[in-house]
Amino acid sequence: MEYVYAALLLNAAGKEIDEKGLMEVVKSAGITPDEAQAKAVASSLKGVDIKEVLKNAQSVQVSAPAPQHAAEAPKPKKEEKSEKTEEEAVGGLSGLFG
């Protein structure tokens, strides 16, 4: 994560984001730089317009459902009893036997 921050700092300063620059920023923050990580971040950001990415990221709105208050929470439905009387049950069977 510190290499991403270093890349953002280099971009804000108008400097090229390369392996050497990333390692210098990380080292100046008091962290022992890792050449492999610096190389990976530098190569993954090659050709990326960070200002444009940040601009697009800020314009994206995350739409989350509004929390419901306890008073607005849906009430559980009562189970309807569907007991048929004996006459209804027999009446339904009479259609089968004519």
KOLDO-287343 format. One record per atom (N, C-alpha, C, O): residue number from 1; residue in one letter; atom name; x, y, z. Coordinates in nm, 4 decimals. Example, Ala and Ser with C-alpha at 12.3 -4.5 7.8 and 13.67 -1.06 7.14 Angstrom:
1 | A | N | 1.3190 | -0.5690 | 0.7800
1 | A | CA | 1.2300 | -0.4500 | 0.7800
1 | A | C | 1.3200 | -0.3300 | 0.7800
1 | A | O | 1.4236 | -0.3319 | 0.8465
2 | S | N | 1.2850 | -0.2250 | 0.7080
2 | S | CA | 1.3670 | -0.1060 | 0.7140
2 | S | C | 1.2900 | 0.0030 | 0.7870
2 | S | O | 1.3409 | 0.1138 | 0.8039
END
This chain:
1 | M | N | 0.0820 | -0.1176 | 0.0000
1 | M | CA | 0.0000 | 0.0000 | 0.0000
1 | M | C | 0.0871 | 0.1249 | 0.0000
1 | M | O | 0.0512 | 0.2271 | -0.0585
2 | E | N | 0.1999 | 0.1156 | 0.0652
2 | E | CA | 0.2865 | 0.2330 | 0.0715
2 | E | C | 0.3405 | 0.2722 | -0.0663
2 | E | O | 0.3745 | 0.3882 | -0.0895
3 | Y | N | 0.3482 | 0.1751 | -0.1572
3 | Y | CA | 0.3970 | 0.2058 | -0.2919
3 | Y | C | 0.2887 | 0.2780 | -0.3731
3 | Y | O | 0.3196 | 0.3589 | -0.4605
4 | V | N | 0.1649 | 0.2488 | -0.3442
4 | V | CA | 0.0548 | 0.3207 | -0.4095
4 | V | C | 0.0547 | 0.4652 | -0.3623
4 | V | O | 0.0392 | 0.5575 | -0.4422
5 | Y | N | 0.0719 | 0.4842 | -0.2321
5 | Y | CA | 0.0805 | 0.6205 | -0.1785
5 | Y | C | 0.2008 | 0.6949 | -0.2377
5 | Y | O | 0.1923 | 0.8131 | -0.2709
6 | A | N | 0.3111 | 0.6239 | -0.2500
6 | A | CA | 0.4313 | 0.6854 | -0.3077
6 | A | C | 0.4044 | 0.7275 | -0.4520
6 | A | O | 0.4486 | 0.8338 | -0.4957
7 | A | N | 0.3316 | 0.6434 | -0.5254
7 | A | CA | 0.2984 | 0.6770 | -0.6637
7 | A | C | 0.2088 | 0.7999 | -0.6689
7 | A | O | 0.2249 | 0.8850 | -0.7565
8 | L | N | 0.1152 | 0.8098 | -0.5763
8 | L | CA | 0.0279 | 0.9270 | -0.5711
8 | L | C | 0.1078 | 1.0534 | -0.5387
8 | L | O | 0.0830 | 1.1596 | -0.5958
9 | L | N | 0.2021 | 1.0413 | -0.4483
9 | L | CA | 0.2871 | 1.1562 | -0.4148
9 | L | C | 0.3721 | 1.1998 | -0.5337
9 | L | O | 0.3842 | 1.3190 | -0.5619
10 | L | N | 0.4305 | 1.1033 | -0.6026
10 | L | CA | 0.5110 | 1.1368 | -0.7203
10 | L | C | 0.4247 | 1.2021 | -0.8276
10 | L | O | 0.4677 | 1.2970 | -0.8932
11 | N | N | 0.3046 | 1.1519 | -0.8452
11 | N | CA | 0.2130 | 1.2094 | -0.9429
11 | N | C | 0.1754 | 1.3522 | -0.9051
11 | N | O | 0.1707 | 1.4397 | -0.9915
12 | A | N | 0.1485 | 1.3765 | -0.7769
12 | A | CA | 0.1122 | 1.5105 | -0.7301
12 | A | C | 0.2276 | 1.6086 | -0.7481
12 | A | O | 0.2067 | 1.7277 | -0.7712
13 | A | N | 0.3496 | 1.5565 | -0.7371
13 | A | CA | 0.4675 | 1.6416 | -0.7537
13 | A | C | 0.5035 | 1.6605 | -0.9008
13 | A | O | 0.5944 | 1.7367 | -0.9335
14 | G | N | 0.4322 | 1.5913 | -0.9889
14 | G | CA | 0.4598 | 1.6040 | -1.1311
14 | G | C | 0.5822 | 1.5263 | -1.1763
14 | G | O | 0.6389 | 1.5542 | -1.2818
15 | K | N | 0.6222 | 1.4298 | -1.0971
15 | K | CA | 0.7418 | 1.3508 | -1.1309
15 | K | C | 0.7003 | 1.2178 | -1.1930
15 | K | O | 0.5876 | 1.1709 | -1.1772
16 | E | N | 0.7956 | 1.1597 | -1.2638
16 | E | CA | 0.7715 | 1.0300 | -1.3274
16 | E | C | 0.7607 | 0.9208 | -1.2208
16 | E | O | 0.8365 | 0.9189 | -1.1238
17 | I | N | 0.6664 | 0.8314 | -1.2406
17 | I | CA | 0.6488 | 0.7201 | -1.1472
17 | I | C | 0.7318 | 0.6032 | -1.1994
17 | I | O | 0.6912 | 0.5304 | -1.2900
18 | D | N | 0.8485 | 0.5882 | -1.1393
18 | D | CA | 0.9354 | 0.4788 | -1.1773
18 | D | C | 0.9844 | 0.4081 | -1.0511
18 | D | O | 0.9591 | 0.4522 | -0.9390
19 | E | N | 1.0536 | 0.2998 | -1.0721
19 | E | CA | 1.1025 | 0.2161 | -0.9620
19 | E | C | 1.1905 | 0.2958 | -0.8654
19 | E | O | 1.1756 | 0.2847 | -0.7437
20 | K | N | 1.2810 | 0.3751 | -0.9195
20 | K | CA | 1.3736 | 0.4529 | -0.8365
20 | K | C | 1.2977 | 0.5554 | -0.7516
20 | K | O | 1.3237 | 0.5686 | -0.6320
21 | G | N | 1.2053 | 0.6267 | -0.8128
21 | G | CA | 1.1287 | 0.7274 | -0.7404
21 | G | C | 1.0438 | 0.6674 | -0.6287
21 | G | O | 1.0364 | 0.7215 | -0.5183
22 | L | N | 0.9802 | 0.5553 | -0.6594
22 | L | CA | 0.8985 | 0.4882 | -0.5574
22 | L | C | 0.9833 | 0.4455 | -0.4379
22 | L | O | 0.9434 | 0.4630 | -0.3228
23 | M | N | 1.1003 | 0.3896 | -0.4664
23 | M | CA | 1.1878 | 0.3445 | -0.3582
23 | M | C | 1.2368 | 0.4627 | -0.2743
23 | M | O | 1.2477 | 0.4512 | -0.1523
24 | E | N | 1.2660 | 0.5750 | -0.3378
24 | E | CA | 1.3115 | 0.6927 | -0.2630
24 | E | C | 1.2024 | 0.7470 | -0.1709
24 | E | O | 1.2298 | 0.7840 | -0.0567
25 | V | N | 1.0784 | 0.7515 | -0.2208
25 | V | CA | 0.9674 | 0.8018 | -0.1383
25 | V | C | 0.9433 | 0.7087 | -0.0199
25 | V | O | 0.9248 | 0.7546 | 0.0928
26 | V | N | 0.9435 | 0.5796 | -0.0450
26 | V | CA | 0.9204 | 0.4824 | 0.0621
26 | V | C | 1.0326 | 0.4901 | 0.1648
26 | V | O | 1.0078 | 0.4856 | 0.2853
27 | K | N | 1.1554 | 0.5016 | 0.1168
27 | K | CA | 1.2701 | 0.5108 | 0.2077
27 | K | C | 1.2631 | 0.6383 | 0.2911
27 | K | O | 1.2962 | 0.6365 | 0.4097
28 | S | N | 1.2205 | 0.7485 | 0.2305
28 | S | CA | 1.2118 | 0.8743 | 0.3055
28 | S | C | 1.1019 | 0.8704 | 0.4121
28 | S | O | 1.1022 | 0.9501 | 0.5058
29 | A | N | 1.0091 | 0.7777 | 0.3966
29 | A | CA | 0.9033 | 0.7608 | 0.4978
29 | A | C | 0.9497 | 0.6719 | 0.6127
29 | A | O | 0.8748 | 0.6488 | 0.7077
30 | G | N | 1.0717 | 0.6224 | 0.6044
30 | G | CA | 1.1250 | 0.5398 | 0.7124
30 | G | C | 1.0965 | 0.3921 | 0.6965
30 | G | O | 1.1100 | 0.3154 | 0.7918
31 | I | N | 1.0569 | 0.3510 | 0.5759
31 | I | CA | 1.0272 | 0.2101 | 0.5490
31 | I | C | 1.1376 | 0.1541 | 0.4599
31 | I | O | 1.1819 | 0.2196 | 0.3656
32 | T | N | 1.1810 | 0.0330 | 0.4908
32 | T | CA | 1.2825 | -0.0317 | 0.4084
32 | T | C | 1.2194 | -0.0678 | 0.2745
32 | T | O | 1.1250 | -0.1468 | 0.2702
33 | P | N | 1.2701 | -0.0113 | 0.1650
33 | P | CA | 1.2077 | -0.0364 | 0.0347
33 | P | C | 1.2319 | -0.1785 | -0.0154
33 | P | O | 1.3362 | -0.2390 | 0.0098
34 | D | N | 1.1327 | -0.2291 | -0.0865
34 | D | CA | 1.1404 | -0.3612 | -0.1481
34 | D | C | 1.1421 | -0.3405 | -0.2997
34 | D | O | 1.0445 | -0.2938 | -0.3585
35 | E | N | 1.2527 | -0.3754 | -0.3603
35 | E | CA | 1.2721 | -0.3495 | -0.5026
35 | E | C | 1.1675 | -0.4214 | -0.5882
35 | E | O | 1.1221 | -0.3668 | -0.6888
36 | A | N | 1.1296 | -0.5415 | -0.5499
36 | A | CA | 1.0312 | -0.6179 | -0.6279
36 | A | C | 0.8947 | -0.5490 | -0.6270
36 | A | O | 0.8276 | -0.5419 | -0.7300
37 | Q | N | 0.8543 | -0.4986 | -0.5112
37 | Q | CA | 0.7253 | -0.4298 | -0.5028
37 | Q | C | 0.7285 | -0.2988 | -0.5802
37 | Q | O | 0.6320 | -0.2643 | -0.6484
38 | A | N | 0.8377 | -0.2266 | -0.5701
38 | A | CA | 0.8510 | -0.1008 | -0.6434
38 | A | C | 0.8452 | -0.1263 | -0.7936
38 | A | O | 0.7827 | -0.0506 | -0.8679
39 | K | N | 0.9101 | -0.2323 | -0.8374
39 | K | CA | 0.9110 | -0.2671 | -0.9787
39 | K | C | 0.7711 | -0.3066 | -1.0254
39 | K | O | 0.7287 | -0.2684 | -1.1345
40 | A | N | 0.6994 | -0.3834 | -0.9428
40 | A | CA | 0.5643 | -0.4281 | -0.9783
40 | A | C | 0.4677 | -0.3097 | -0.9898
40 | A | O | 0.3888 | -0.3025 | -1.0840
41 | V | N | 0.4743 | -0.2180 | -0.8946
41 | V | CA | 0.3853 | -0.1010 | -0.8971
41 | V | C | 0.4203 | -0.0107 | -1.0151
41 | V | O | 0.3310 | 0.0370 | -1.0851
42 | A | N | 0.5466 | 0.0125 | -1.0371
42 | A | CA | 0.5889 | 0.0989 | -1.1476
42 | A | C | 0.5442 | 0.0415 | -1.2820
42 | A | O | 0.4965 | 0.1147 | -1.3687
43 | S | N | 0.5597 | -0.0888 | -1.2986
43 | S | CA | 0.5201 | -0.1483 | -1.4271
43 | S | C | 0.3682 | -0.1538 | -1.4428
43 | S | O | 0.3178 | -0.1436 | -1.5547
44 | S | N | 0.2951 | -0.1697 | -1.3336
44 | S | CA | 0.1492 | -0.1738 | -1.3453
44 | S | C | 0.0893 | -0.0358 | -1.3697
44 | S | O | -0.0217 | -0.0256 | -1.4221
45 | L | N | 0.1603 | 0.0699 | -1.3330
45 | L | CA | 0.1107 | 0.2057 | -1.3532
45 | L | C | 0.1637 | 0.2695 | -1.4812
45 | L | O | 0.1296 | 0.3835 | -1.5129
46 | K | N | 0.2469 | 0.1962 | -1.5543
46 | K | CA | 0.3039 | 0.2503 | -1.6784
46 | K | C | 0.1898 | 0.2741 | -1.7778
46 | K | O | 0.1136 | 0.1828 | -1.8098
47 | G | N | 0.1796 | 0.3968 | -1.8253
47 | G | CA | 0.0763 | 0.4314 | -1.9222
47 | G | C | -0.0581 | 0.4671 | -1.8610
47 | G | O | -0.1538 | 0.4929 | -1.9341
48 | V | N | -0.0676 | 0.4691 | -1.7289
48 | V | CA | -0.1931 | 0.5023 | -1.6617
48 | V | C | -0.1935 | 0.6503 | -1.6270
48 | V | O | -0.0975 | 0.7018 | -1.5697
49 | D | N | -0.3021 | 0.7184 | -1.6620
49 | D | CA | -0.3173 | 0.8595 | -1.6278
49 | D | C | -0.3844 | 0.8668 | -1.4905
49 | D | O | -0.5067 | 0.8590 | -1.4795
50 | I | N | -0.3036 | 0.8818 | -1.3878
50 | I | CA | -0.3542 | 0.8778 | -1.2503
50 | I | C | -0.4533 | 0.9902 | -1.2241
50 | I | O | -0.5525 | 0.9699 | -1.1541
51 | K | N | -0.4283 | 1.1069 | -1.2787
51 | K | CA | -0.5215 | 1.2192 | -1.2577
51 | K | C | -0.6589 | 1.1860 | -1.3136
51 | K | O | -0.7604 | 1.2188 | -1.2520
52 | E | N | -0.6634 | 1.1222 | -1.4279
52 | E | CA | -0.7906 | 1.0844 | -1.4894
52 | E | C | -0.8604 | 0.9747 | -1.4080
52 | E | O | -0.9824 | 0.9767 | -1.3916
53 | V | N | -0.7827 | 0.8805 | -1.3580
53 | V | CA | -0.8397 | 0.7734 | -1.2754
53 | V | C | -0.9001 | 0.8314 | -1.1479
53 | V | O | -1.0099 | 0.7931 | -1.1076
54 | L | N | -0.8286 | 0.9231 | -1.0853
54 | L | CA | -0.8803 | 0.9855 | -0.9632
54 | L | C | -1.0045 | 1.0688 | -0.9916
54 | L | O | -1.0983 | 1.0712 | -0.9119
55 | K | N | -1.0044 | 1.1367 | -1.1051
55 | K | CA | -1.1203 | 1.2181 | -1.1428
55 | K | C | -1.2439 | 1.1294 | -1.1604
55 | K | O | -1.3523 | 1.1633 | -1.1128
56 | N | N | -1.2274 | 1.0177 | -1.2278
56 | N | CA | -1.3388 | 0.9250 | -1.2490
56 | N | C | -1.3830 | 0.8590 | -1.1191
56 | N | O | -1.5021 | 0.8353 | -1.0988
57 | A | N | -1.2891 | 0.8297 | -1.0323
57 | A | CA | -1.3227 | 0.7644 | -0.9055
57 | A | C | -1.4037 | 0.8578 | -0.8166
57 | A | O | -1.4906 | 0.8125 | -0.7421
58 | Q | N | -1.3767 | 0.9857 | -0.8236
58 | Q | CA | -1.4494 | 1.0807 | -0.7406
58 | Q | C | -1.5898 | 1.1036 | -0.7923
58 | Q | O | -1.6781 | 1.1412 | -0.7152
59 | S | N | -1.6127 | 1.0820 | -0.9211
59 | S | CA | -1.7451 | 1.1055 | -0.9769
59 | S | C | -1.8379 | 0.9855 | -0.9611
59 | S | O | -1.9585 | 0.9973 | -0.9825
60 | V | N | -1.7834 | 0.8714 | -0.9243
60 | V | CA | -1.8660 | 0.7524 | -0.9052
60 | V | C | -1.9375 | 0.7636 | -0.7721
60 | V | O | -1.8758 | 0.7884 | -0.6684
61 | Q | N | -2.0682 | 0.7449 | -0.7766
61 | Q | CA | -2.1465 | 0.7495 | -0.6539
61 | Q | C | -2.1857 | 0.6080 | -0.6165
61 | Q | O | -2.2345 | 0.5312 | -0.6994
62 | V | N | -2.1640 | 0.5754 | -0.4920
62 | V | CA | -2.2020 | 0.4443 | -0.4427
62 | V | C | -2.3441 | 0.4558 | -0.3911
62 | V | O | -2.3736 | 0.5395 | -0.3058
63 | S | N | -2.4305 | 0.3728 | -0.4424
63 | S | CA | -2.5709 | 0.3766 | -0.4025
63 | S | C | -2.5983 | 0.2624 | -0.3076
63 | S | O | -2.5999 | 0.1458 | -0.3470
64 | A | N | -2.6196 | 0.2969 | -0.1834
64 | A | CA | -2.6508 | 0.1965 | -0.0817
64 | A | C | -2.7937 | 0.2178 | -0.0364
64 | A | O | -2.8407 | 0.3314 | -0.0307
65 | P | N | -2.8633 | 0.1101 | -0.0043
65 | P | CA | -3.0009 | 0.1265 | 0.0420
65 | P | C | -3.0043 | 0.2013 | 0.1743
65 | P | O | -2.9201 | 0.1802 | 0.2615
66 | A | N | -3.1027 | 0.2886 | 0.1876
66 | A | CA | -3.1171 | 0.3660 | 0.3109
66 | A | C | -3.1606 | 0.2741 | 0.4240
66 | A | O | -3.2435 | 0.1854 | 0.4039
67 | P | N | -3.1053 | 0.2950 | 0.5421
67 | P | CA | -3.1447 | 0.2094 | 0.6538
67 | P | C | -3.2902 | 0.2346 | 0.6913
67 | P | O | -3.3386 | 0.3477 | 0.6866
68 | Q | N | -3.3581 | 0.1284 | 0.7281
68 | Q | CA | -3.4976 | 0.1416 | 0.7680
68 | Q | C | -3.5046 | 0.1601 | 0.9180
68 | Q | O | -3.4310 | 0.0977 | 0.9944
69 | H | N | -3.5946 | 0.2470 | 0.9574
69 | H | CA | -3.6167 | 0.2667 | 1.0996
69 | H | C | -3.7040 | 0.1531 | 1.1509
69 | H | O | -3.7759 | 0.0891 | 1.0742
70 | A | N | -3.6973 | 0.1292 | 1.2787
70 | A | CA | -3.7730 | 0.0195 | 1.3383
70 | A | C | -3.9222 | 0.0347 | 1.3100
70 | A | O | -3.9909 | -0.0653 | 1.2891
71 | A | N | -3.9735 | 0.1569 | 1.3088
71 | A | CA | -4.1158 | 0.1793 | 1.2856
71 | A | C | -4.1542 | 0.1476 | 1.1415
71 | A | O | -4.2693 | 0.1141 | 1.1137
72 | E | N | -4.0576 | 0.1580 | 1.0496
72 | E | CA | -4.0860 | 0.1347 | 0.9086
72 | E | C | -4.0577 | -0.0084 | 0.8652
72 | E | O | -4.0833 | -0.0444 | 0.7503
73 | A | N | -4.0064 | -0.0884 | 0.9538
73 | A | CA | -3.9712 | -0.2248 | 0.9182
73 | A | C | -4.0975 | -0.3017 | 0.8827
73 | A | O | -4.2003 | -0.2859 | 0.9486
74 | P | N | -4.0907 | -0.3846 | 0.7796
74 | P | CA | -4.2091 | -0.4614 | 0.7423
74 | P | C | -4.2470 | -0.5588 | 0.8523
74 | P | O | -4.1624 | -0.6236 | 0.9138
75 | K | N | -4.3763 | -0.5665 | 0.8744
75 | K | CA | -4.4262 | -0.6560 | 0.9781
75 | K | C | -4.4418 | -0.7946 | 0.9191
75 | K | O | -4.4834 | -0.8096 | 0.8042
76 | P | N | -4.4084 | -0.8966 | 0.9979
76 | P | CA | -4.4243 | -1.0322 | 0.9457
76 | P | C | -4.5719 | -1.0625 | 0.9213
76 | P | O | -4.6591 | -1.0254 | 0.9998
77 | K | N | -4.5966 | -1.1305 | 0.8108
77 | K | CA | -4.7342 | -1.1638 | 0.7771
77 | K | C | -4.7840 | -1.2773 | 0.8657
77 | K | O | -4.7109 | -1.3705 | 0.8990
78 | K | N | -4.9090 | -1.2659 | 0.9018
78 | K | CA | -4.9701 | -1.3714 | 0.9809
78 | K | C | -5.0035 | -1.4872 | 0.8880
78 | K | O | -5.0494 | -1.4678 | 0.7754
79 | E | N | -4.9801 | -1.6048 | 0.9364
79 | E | CA | -5.0122 | -1.7214 | 0.8559
79 | E | C | -5.1626 | -1.7419 | 0.8564
79 | E | O | -5.2270 | -1.7451 | 0.9612
80 | E | N | -5.2159 | -1.7554 | 0.7372
80 | E | CA | -5.3580 | -1.7784 | 0.7258
80 | E | C | -5.3845 | -1.9277 | 0.7365
80 | E | O | -5.3185 | -2.0091 | 0.6719
81 | K | N | -5.4799 | -1.9608 | 0.8171
81 | K | CA | -5.5147 | -2.1012 | 0.8327
81 | K | C | -5.6033 | -2.1416 | 0.7162
81 | K | O | -5.7052 | -2.0780 | 0.6892
82 | S | N | -5.5652 | -2.2436 | 0.6503
82 | S | CA | -5.6433 | -2.2905 | 0.5362
82 | S | C | -5.7007 | -2.4282 | 0.5660
82 | S | O | -5.6782 | -2.5251 | 0.4934
83 | E | N | -5.7741 | -2.4331 | 0.6735
83 | E | CA | -5.8387 | -2.5587 | 0.7091
83 | E | C | -5.9711 | -2.5696 | 0.6350
83 | E | O | -6.0543 | -2.4791 | 0.6412
84 | K | N | -5.9899 | -2.6788 | 0.5663
84 | K | CA | -6.1139 | -2.7009 | 0.4947
84 | K | C | -6.2056 | -2.7857 | 0.5827
84 | K | O | -6.1636 | -2.8750 | 0.6562
85 | T | N | -6.3279 | -2.7528 | 0.5706
85 | T | CA | -6.4237 | -2.8356 | 0.6455
85 | T | C | -6.4361 | -2.9687 | 0.5732
85 | T | O | -6.3946 | -2.9828 | 0.4581
86 | E | N | -6.4927 | -3.0640 | 0.6413
86 | E | CA | -6.5069 | -3.1977 | 0.5842
86 | E | C | -6.5951 | -3.1937 | 0.4600
86 | E | O | -6.5705 | -3.2672 | 0.3644
87 | E | N | -6.6979 | -3.1085 | 0.4603
87 | E | CA | -6.7880 | -3.0992 | 0.3454
87 | E | C | -6.7142 | -3.0445 | 0.2229
87 | E | O | -6.7355 | -3.0920 | 0.1114
88 | E | N | -6.6279 | -2.9451 | 0.2435
88 | E | CA | -6.5526 | -2.8885 | 0.1308
88 | E | C | -6.4572 | -2.9913 | 0.0724
88 | E | O | -6.4407 | -3.0006 | -0.0493
89 | A | N | -6.3945 | -3.0686 | 0.1605
89 | A | CA | -6.3012 | -3.1718 | 0.1161
89 | A | C | -6.3724 | -3.2783 | 0.0371
89 | A | O | -6.3223 | -3.3223 | -0.0664
90 | V | N | -6.4865 | -3.3202 | 0.0828
90 | V | CA | -6.5630 | -3.4241 | 0.0129
90 | V | C | -6.6181 | -3.3696 | -0.1176
90 | V | O | -6.6222 | -3.4400 | -0.2185
91 | G | N | -6.6605 | -3.2437 | -0.1153
91 | G | CA | -6.7132 | -3.1805 | -0.2356
91 | G | C | -6.6088 | -3.1724 | -0.3438
91 | G | O | -6.6406 | -3.1881 | -0.4617
92 | G | N | -6.4873 | -3.1488 | -0.3073
92 | G | CA | -6.3788 | -3.1446 | -0.4043
92 | G | C | -6.3502 | -3.2791 | -0.4651
92 | G | O | -6.3122 | -3.2878 | -0.5819
93 | L | N | -6.3677 | -3.3845 | -0.3878
93 | L | CA | -6.3428 | -3.5206 | -0.4385
93 | L | C | -6.4568 | -3.5700 | -0.5269
93 | L | O | -6.4370 | -3.6567 | -0.6120
94 | S | N | -6.5751 | -3.5152 | -0.5067
94 | S | CA | -6.6901 | -3.5640 | -0.5841
94 | S | C | -6.6720 | -3.5385 | -0.7334
94 | S | O | -6.7262 | -3.6111 | -0.8168
95 | G | N | -6.5954 | -3.4347 | -0.7662
95 | G | CA | -6.5694 | -3.4050 | -0.9067
95 | G | C | -6.4879 | -3.5143 | -0.9727
95 | G | O | -6.4959 | -3.5326 | -1.0942
96 | L | N | -6.4103 | -3.5867 | -0.8953
96 | L | CA | -6.3280 | -3.6942 | -0.9515
96 | L | C | -6.4107 | -3.8162 | -0.9871
96 | L | O | -6.3774 | -3.8901 | -1.0798
97 | F | N | -6.5201 | -3.8372 | -0.9121
97 | F | CA | -6.5954 | -3.9611 | -0.9293
97 | F | C | -6.7302 | -3.9379 | -0.9969
97 | F | O | -6.8113 | -4.0303 | -1.0024
98 | G | N | -6.7559 | -3.8238 | -1.0461
98 | G | CA | -6.8732 | -3.7924 | -1.1258
98 | G | C | -6.9945 | -3.7776 | -1.0507
98 | G | O | -7.1000 | -3.7510 | -1.1084
END
